[in-house]
Amino acid sequence: MFDIGFSELFLIAIVALVVLGPERLPKAARFAGLWVRRARAQWYSVKSELERELASEELQHTLRDTRRAVTEIDDGMRSAGAEARREFETMKAQIADDGIDGSQADADDEPADTGHTGDPDVRS
């Protein structure tokens, strides 16, 4: 974090020993250790909170994108279904019209039964 090597720590310990003396140095070291632990704990707490918030925002963003995609797919499926329904109704109407017109056309295409077979040698 601060990139302090062993030589720097050794120099700080010697200065602390000279300034505080051998009686107060252990108490000061415990006090400094306590504050370092508290600072580290606070730092990790803030870091984990930030990571949770970022993960939450990322999940919300992903959820929003997924909902948008599902809505687009749903709209596409509904429009495709409506188009298919229109096509079906058009085909149904054409079949119904062809059925009515086709039955009249079939009646016009059939020759009338006159009892004549069409063979000139055969007389009825």
TIFISE-762903 format. One record per residue (C-alpha): residue in one letter; x, y, z. Coordinates in steps of 0.1 Angstrom, whole numbers, padded with zeros to 4 digits. Example, Ala and Ser with C-alpha at 12.3 -4.5 7.8 and 13.67 -1.06 7.14 Angstrom:
<pt><rest>A</rest><px>0123</px><py>-0045</py><pz>0078</pz></pt>
<pt><rest>S</rest><px>0137</px><py>-0011</py><pz>0071</pz></pt>
end
This chain:
<pt><rest>M</rest><px>0000</px><py>0000</py><pz>0000</pz></pt>
<pt><rest>F</rest><px>0027</px><py>0025</py><pz>0010</pz></pt>
<pt><rest>D</rest><px>0056</px><py>0005</py><pz>-0004</pz></pt>
<pt><rest>I</rest><px>0077</px><py>0007</py><pz>0029</pz></pt>
<pt><rest>G</rest><px>0106</px><py>-0017</py><pz>0030</pz></pt>
<pt><rest>F</rest><px>0123</px><py>-0033</py><pz>0060</pz></pt>
<pt><rest>S</rest><px>0150</px><py>-0006</py><pz>0062</pz></pt>
<pt><rest>E</rest><px>0124</px><py>0022</py><pz>0066</pz></pt>
<pt><rest>L</rest><px>0105</px><py>0002</py><pz>0093</pz></pt>
<pt><rest>F</rest><px>0137</px><py>-0004</py><pz>0111</pz></pt>
<pt><rest>L</rest><px>0146</px><py>0033</py><pz>0110</pz></pt>
<pt><rest>I</rest><px>0111</px><py>0042</py><pz>0123</pz></pt>
<pt><rest>A</rest><px>0115</px><py>0017</py><pz>0152</pz></pt>
<pt><rest>I</rest><px>0148</px><py>0032</py><pz>0162</pz></pt>
<pt><rest>V</rest><px>0134</px><py>0068</py><pz>0162</pz></pt>
<pt><rest>A</rest><px>0104</px><py>0056</py><pz>0182</pz></pt>
<pt><rest>L</rest><px>0126</px><py>0039</py><pz>0207</pz></pt>
<pt><rest>V</rest><px>0147</px><py>0071</py><pz>0211</pz></pt>
<pt><rest>V</rest><px>0117</px><py>0094</py><pz>0213</pz></pt>
<pt><rest>L</rest><px>0093</px><py>0074</py><pz>0235</pz></pt>
<pt><rest>G</rest><px>0118</px><py>0054</py><pz>0255</pz></pt>
<pt><rest>P</rest><px>0117</px><py>0017</py><pz>0264</pz></pt>
<pt><rest>E</rest><px>0088</px><py>0021</py><pz>0289</pz></pt>
<pt><rest>R</rest><px>0062</px><py>0037</py><pz>0266</pz></pt>
<pt><rest>L</rest><px>0073</px><py>0020</py><pz>0233</pz></pt>
<pt><rest>P</rest><px>0053</px><py>-0012</py><pz>0237</pz></pt>
<pt><rest>K</rest><px>0021</px><py>0007</py><pz>0247</pz></pt>
<pt><rest>A</rest><px>0026</px><py>0030</py><pz>0217</pz></pt>
<pt><rest>A</rest><px>0032</px><py>0000</py><pz>0194</pz></pt>
<pt><rest>R</rest><px>-0001</px><py>-0016</py><pz>0205</pz></pt>
<pt><rest>F</rest><px>-0019</px><py>0017</py><pz>0201</pz></pt>
<pt><rest>A</rest><px>-0005</px><py>0021</py><pz>0165</pz></pt>
<pt><rest>G</rest><px>-0014</px><py>-0015</py><pz>0157</pz></pt>
<pt><rest>L</rest><px>-0049</px><py>-0010</py><pz>0169</pz></pt>
<pt><rest>W</rest><px>-0053</px><py>0021</py><pz>0147</pz></pt>
<pt><rest>V</rest><px>-0038</px><py>0003</py><pz>0117</pz></pt>
<pt><rest>R</rest><px>-0062</px><py>-0027</py><pz>0122</pz></pt>
<pt><rest>R</rest><px>-0092</px><py>-0003</py><pz>0124</pz></pt>
<pt><rest>A</rest><px>-0081</px><py>0016</py><pz>0093</pz></pt>
<pt><rest>R</rest><px>-0077</px><py>-0017</py><pz>0074</pz></pt>
<pt><rest>A</rest><px>-0111</px><py>-0030</py><pz>0086</pz></pt>
<pt><rest>Q</rest><px>-0127</px><py>0003</py><pz>0076</pz></pt>
<pt><rest>W</rest><px>-0110</px><py>0002</py><pz>0042</pz></pt>
<pt><rest>Y</rest><px>-0121</px><py>-0034</py><pz>0035</pz></pt>
<pt><rest>S</rest><px>-0156</px><py>-0025</py><pz>0046</pz></pt>
<pt><rest>V</rest><px>-0158</px><py>0004</py><pz>0022</pz></pt>
<pt><rest>K</rest><px>-0143</px><py>-0017</py><pz>-0005</pz></pt>
<pt><rest>S</rest><px>-0168</px><py>-0045</py><pz>-0001</pz></pt>
<pt><rest>E</rest><px>-0197</px><py>-0021</py><pz>0000</pz></pt>
<pt><rest>L</rest><px>-0185</px><py>-0005</py><pz>-0032</pz></pt>
<pt><rest>E</rest><px>-0182</px><py>-0039</py><pz>-0048</pz></pt>
<pt><rest>R</rest><px>-0217</px><py>-0049</py><pz>-0037</pz></pt>
<pt><rest>E</rest><px>-0231</px><py>-0016</py><pz>-0051</pz></pt>
<pt><rest>L</rest><px>-0213</px><py>-0021</py><pz>-0084</pz></pt>
<pt><rest>A</rest><px>-0225</px><py>-0057</py><pz>-0086</pz></pt>
<pt><rest>S</rest><px>-0261</px><py>-0045</py><pz>-0078</pz></pt>
<pt><rest>E</rest><px>-0260</px><py>-0018</py><pz>-0104</pz></pt>
<pt><rest>E</rest><px>-0246</px><py>-0043</py><pz>-0130</pz></pt>
<pt><rest>L</rest><px>-0274</px><py>-0068</py><pz>-0122</pz></pt>
<pt><rest>Q</rest><px>-0300</px><py>-0041</py><pz>-0125</pz></pt>
<pt><rest>H</rest><px>-0286</px><py>-0030</py><pz>-0158</pz></pt>
<pt><rest>T</rest><px>-0285</px><py>-0066</py><pz>-0171</pz></pt>
<pt><rest>L</rest><px>-0321</px><py>-0071</py><pz>-0158</pz></pt>
<pt><rest>R</rest><px>-0332</px><py>-0039</py><pz>-0176</pz></pt>
<pt><rest>D</rest><px>-0316</px><py>-0051</py><pz>-0209</pz></pt>
<pt><rest>T</rest><px>-0331</px><py>-0085</py><pz>-0206</pz></pt>
<pt><rest>R</rest><px>-0366</px><py>-0070</py><pz>-0200</pz></pt>
<pt><rest>R</rest><px>-0362</px><py>-0048</py><pz>-0230</pz></pt>
<pt><rest>A</rest><px>-0351</px><py>-0077</py><pz>-0251</pz></pt>
<pt><rest>V</rest><px>-0381</px><py>-0098</py><pz>-0239</pz></pt>
<pt><rest>T</rest><px>-0405</px><py>-0070</py><pz>-0247</pz></pt>
<pt><rest>E</rest><px>-0391</px><py>-0066</py><pz>-0282</pz></pt>
<pt><rest>I</rest><px>-0394</px><py>-0104</py><pz>-0288</pz></pt>
<pt><rest>D</rest><px>-0429</px><py>-0103</py><pz>-0274</pz></pt>
<pt><rest>D</rest><px>-0439</px><py>-0075</py><pz>-0297</pz></pt>
<pt><rest>G</rest><px>-0423</px><py>-0093</py><pz>-0326</pz></pt>
<pt><rest>M</rest><px>-0442</px><py>-0125</py><pz>-0318</pz></pt>
<pt><rest>R</rest><px>-0475</px><py>-0106</py><pz>-0314</pz></pt>
<pt><rest>S</rest><px>-0471</px><py>-0089</py><pz>-0347</pz></pt>
<pt><rest>A</rest><px>-0461</px><py>-0121</py><pz>-0364</pz></pt>
<pt><rest>G</rest><px>-0491</px><py>-0138</py><pz>-0349</pz></pt>
<pt><rest>A</rest><px>-0514</px><py>-0110</py><pz>-0361</pz></pt>
<pt><rest>E</rest><px>-0499</px><py>-0112</py><pz>-0396</pz></pt>
<pt><rest>A</rest><px>-0504</px><py>-0150</py><pz>-0396</pz></pt>
<pt><rest>R</rest><px>-0540</px><py>-0146</py><pz>-0385</pz></pt>
<pt><rest>R</rest><px>-0546</px><py>-0120</py><pz>-0413</pz></pt>
<pt><rest>E</rest><px>-0531</px><py>-0144</py><pz>-0438</pz></pt>
<pt><rest>F</rest><px>-0552</px><py>-0173</py><pz>-0425</pz></pt>
<pt><rest>E</rest><px>-0584</px><py>-0152</py><pz>-0427</pz></pt>
<pt><rest>T</rest><px>-0575</px><py>-0141</py><pz>-0463</pz></pt>
<pt><rest>M</rest><px>-0568</px><py>-0177</py><pz>-0474</pz></pt>
<pt><rest>K</rest><px>-0600</px><py>-0188</py><pz>-0457</pz></pt>
<pt><rest>A</rest><px>-0620</px><py>-0162</py><pz>-0475</pz></pt>
<pt><rest>Q</rest><px>-0604</px><py>-0171</py><pz>-0508</pz></pt>
<pt><rest>I</rest><px>-0611</px><py>-0208</py><pz>-0503</pz></pt>
<pt><rest>A</rest><px>-0647</px><py>-0199</py><pz>-0494</pz></pt>
<pt><rest>D</rest><px>-0651</px><py>-0177</py><pz>-0525</pz></pt>
<pt><rest>D</rest><px>-0634</px><py>-0203</py><pz>-0548</pz></pt>
<pt><rest>G</rest><px>-0657</px><py>-0230</py><pz>-0533</pz></pt>
<pt><rest>I</rest><px>-0688</px><py>-0210</py><pz>-0543</pz></pt>
<pt><rest>D</rest><px>-0675</px><py>-0199</py><pz>-0577</pz></pt>
<pt><rest>G</rest><px>-0659</px><py>-0233</py><pz>-0583</pz></pt>
<pt><rest>S</rest><px>-0692</px><py>-0252</py><pz>-0578</pz></pt>
<pt><rest>Q</rest><px>-0709</px><py>-0230</py><pz>-0603</pz></pt>
<pt><rest>A</rest><px>-0680</px><py>-0233</py><pz>-0627</pz></pt>
<pt><rest>D</rest><px>-0680</px><py>-0271</py><pz>-0623</pz></pt>
<pt><rest>A</rest><px>-0718</px><py>-0272</py><pz>-0631</pz></pt>
<pt><rest>D</rest><px>-0712</px><py>-0251</py><pz>-0663</pz></pt>
<pt><rest>D</rest><px>-0683</px><py>-0273</py><pz>-0674</pz></pt>
<pt><rest>E</rest><px>-0703</px><py>-0306</py><pz>-0672</pz></pt>
<pt><rest>P</rest><px>-0721</px><py>-0315</py><pz>-0704</pz></pt>
<pt><rest>A</rest><px>-0758</px><py>-0320</py><pz>-0702</pz></pt>
<pt><rest>D</rest><px>-0770</px><py>-0356</py><pz>-0702</pz></pt>
<pt><rest>T</rest><px>-0790</px><py>-0359</py><pz>-0734</pz></pt>
<pt><rest>G</rest><px>-0789</px><py>-0397</py><pz>-0735</pz></pt>
<pt><rest>H</rest><px>-0766</px><py>-0395</py><pz>-0764</pz></pt>
<pt><rest>T</rest><px>-0733</px><py>-0413</py><pz>-0761</pz></pt>
<pt><rest>G</rest><px>-0715</px><py>-0394</py><pz>-0787</pz></pt>
<pt><rest>D</rest><px>-0710</px><py>-0424</py><pz>-0810</pz></pt>
<pt><rest>P</rest><px>-0725</px><py>-0417</py><pz>-0844</pz></pt>
<pt><rest>D</rest><px>-0732</px><py>-0454</py><pz>-0851</pz></pt>
<pt><rest>V</rest><px>-0752</px><py>-0459</py><pz>-0820</pz></pt>
<pt><rest>R</rest><px>-0788</px><py>-0447</py><pz>-0820</pz></pt>
<pt><rest>S</rest><px>-0809</px><py>-0444</py><pz>-0790</pz></pt>
end
